[in-house]
Structure formats: C-alpha cells, structure tokens
C-alpha cells in the first residue's frame, strides 16, 4: 500500500507535546481499500497527536460528506458525517491490536500508519440505513417513489378485495365473533 504512505506518521522525531495533522480524504483513498460504495467523498480529518514519554494519544475528528445511494430509491445524495475516535498507542514486546482503543507496538518502532483507523472512522460514521432526506420531508420526486406509491396497497383496494371474497368465508368469520 505505497499509496497510503502519506498516512504514516514518524513519531520518533517529534518533540514531547501536542502535534496537529490535517488530511483531506477523497475517492482515491477508498480505492486503495477496494471499497466502492461511495460515489464521492469529501471528508476532512483533524488529527491531534499528543506525544508523551511512554505513549502516544491520537484524537481523530472527521467531518464532511459522502455521496451514497439511497437504500429505498437508489437516488444519490450527500450524507453528512461527523465522528470522533481516540486511540492510545503503547509500547510493548509484540504488536497487538486486539483492543479497538489501544494499540501496542514493539519498542523499536518509529512510525505508525493511521490509514486503517481513518478508513474505519469514516465507514462507521455513515448510517447503516441510508435514506434520502427528500423522502423524510416528502420533497423527493422520483420514478421509483411514484411506482411504489402506485403499487402499495390502499384502502380502496382492501374494500374491493373484501367484496370479491367467496360468501362462504363470511359464515366462517361469524364463528370467530360468536364467542
């Protein structure tokens, strides 16, 4: 993943204290992960790295939008996202990322690649069910919505269907109400 080299932070040369990093994420970032569900991506990542004598604290903050297709109508729309994530990097004998909030890296390491954490932060910030805002407020006009409304069952169809029922069933329905 040479393309993700810009997301590698060499923390050995940094002084103890607070350091800020800014990243702009677009579609090319997600192509490196072979993730194709976003039509367009414009997300800003603000990373605050606090270097201490024995550990590193990373504070990720994501804000922006991803253009996705609505799950109901397949119409594209911009989904606003905003999320935060804190990662603590400790030093130990072996690499261990079992805990989602704590990363343990070997003592000899001098850099950390944060691309996977940015990827997960953005993916998890997008809602599981993607509904176009025009559906919720009723302003979206699309062929799919009009076809769904046309084919949805209505009260008139229910009354017509009850008239078409075989009259022998009505006698059975009386048994249910005669208790």
N, C-alpha and C positions, 0 to 999 in steps of 0.2 A: 504494500500500500504506500508506494512512494508519493502518491498524490496527496496523502494526508500528512505529509512531513511538516507542513506549516502548523499543525496542531500539536506538535511536540514541544514541550517546554523544558529547557535545560535549567534546572533549579540550582545546580552547583554554583554557578557564577553569580547568583542573586544574593543580595545582602539580606540579613535578617530583617523582617518587616513586611510591609504591605506592597504588593505589586498588582497593577491592573493590566488586563489584556482584553482586547475587543476583537470579535470575529463577526464577519458577515457570512451567513450561510445561504447558499442558493442550490439549484438543482444539481450542479456538478458534485457537490458534497454527497448527496444521496445516491448518485450513480456509482460512486466508489463502494457503496454498501449494497448495490444492486437492488435498491428499493425504489419502485416505480409507481407508488400510489399517489404521489403528489404531482399535480400539473405544473405548479410553480411554487417556489419557496423564497421568502424574503424574511429572514429571522436574524435578529441581532443578538449576539451572545456577549454579555458582560461578565468577565471572569475576574474575580478578586482572589489573588493568591497571597496568603499570609504565611511567610516562612518563619518557623520557629527553630530553636536549636535541635529539637528531637523529632519534629513532624512538620507536615505541610497541611494547611487548611485551604480548600478550594471552594469558593462560593460562585456557583453558576446562576446566571439570571438570563432567561430567554424571553424575548418579546418580538412580535411581528405577526406575520400571517403565512398560512399555507393555502394554496388553491387546491381544493379537493372536489370530487363529485359527490353530490347529494345521494344518500342511500335510497331515498324514495323516488326521486325523479331523474337522477343521473345528470342533473344540471350542475355545471361547475360554479363554485362560489369561493370567496375568500374567508377562511376560518381564522379568526383572530386567536392567537395563542399567547400565553404568558405563564411562565413557571419558574421555580427556583429549585436548586439542588445543592446540598452541601456534601463535600467529600473530604474525608480525613485520610492523609497518606502517612503511614508509619513505616518505620524501617525494621526489618526482622531478618531471620535466617533465609526464608524462602518466599517466593511470590505467592500471595494469597488474596483472592478477590471474592471469597465466599460471602462476606458481608457486603451488602449493597452500599453502605455508608462509609466503610473503612476499607482501604486498600493497603496491603502490606507488600512492600517491595524489598529486595535484598539490599544490604548495606552498601554495596559497591555501585548501585545505580546512580546515574547523574541526570537522567531526564525521564519525563513521563509524557505519554501520548494521551490526550484527552478527547480524541475524536469519537471514541465509542460512547463516552459519557454525554457528549453533545448530541449524538445521534439518538440515544435513549431518551434524553430530556425532551427533545422535540417530538419524537414519536409518542411518548406518553402524555404530552400536553394536548394532543389532538383528541377530541372526544371519540368514544367508541362508536356512537351512533351519530352520523353526520347528517344533519337536517338543514336544508337551505333556510335562511332566515325569512325568505319570502313566503314559505309555506306556513310558518308560525303566525305571521301577521296577515296572511291572505293576499299579499300583493303579487305573488309569483304567478305568471300566466305561462303555462307550457302545454304542449300537446299531450304529454303523459298525464298531467293532472286532470285535464278535461276528459280524457278517456277513462281514468279511474273513477271520476265522478259519474260519468255516464254508465259505467258498468257496475257501480256499487248498488247494493240492494236499497230500495227505498220503501216508504210506507205504502205507496200505491201498488208496487209490485207485490207486497205482502198481502194486501187485501184481495188482489186479483188471484193470487195463488190459493188463498183460503176459499175462494168461490169455486175454484176448479177441483177441489178435493172431492173424492168419492163420498156420497152422503152416508154410506155405511160406517165411515170412520166417525161421523158425528155421534152415532149411538154409542160407540166405544168411549168417546170423550165424556159422555154423560155419566158413565160408570165412575170415572175419576172424580167427578164433582158431587156424586150422590152419597158420599160417605157421611 
